[in-house]
Amino acid sequence: MVSPEPKHIQPKRMARDWAIAIESRVASIAASGVAPPPAGMTVGHLIDLYAVVVPAKGRTKATVHNSLKRDLGDVLLSKLNAATLKDYVDKRIKRWSRGVTISIDLYTLTTLYKWARLGELIDVDPQSVREARQRLETKDLALSV
């Protein structure tokens, strides 16, 4: 029978794992200029982080952030892709949102992604969100924002 680890071993292992993750992130930034999103980071976490650095001015921006958090907040940044965005747009259309409203949501998400990539050095692709806006325009739903 294997005896359980002493309680002081677990914090040491956690500290070592944390240090390895930080070193890996630094190496990735040095190699490519950006690092993969931290494990478990969601769109909701990104919105919260952005709101701390760039506080929402006015109700509209806060409403858009809340809408994005409600619908996409649980999606991991590493899993947000064209299919997820298509599902998001379809869900919004079914809830009677107009094209311009959805376009504003996607524009805001593009802004969040650009900020994450350029300001926080997180490897996300703003182009994927821009393409979702372009697909929306091909459906003749969106007006220019």
C-alpha angles and dihedrals in degrees: 000000000000115000117231118260116266112259093246092060095065096060090048091052091047090050091049092049090049091050091049091051092050092047090049091050092050091049091050092050090048091050102042108008093247137061131217115267112275112266111276095012110148135192086257091057090050092051091049092049091048092048090056093052098035108027115211112255112208134001097278096064092045090049092051091049090050091048092051091047091049094051104028104015095106095048114108112238089233090056100047104110142144093285093051091049092048089053090048092052092046091050091050091049090051088053088057097253113157124235095254091054092050090045090055090051091051092045089053091048089051089053091050091050093048090050091048093050099041101030104031098027092233115154102240127136115235088183091071090060092045088054090052088055090050091051088051090055091052088058088059089237103112130074118201116279 
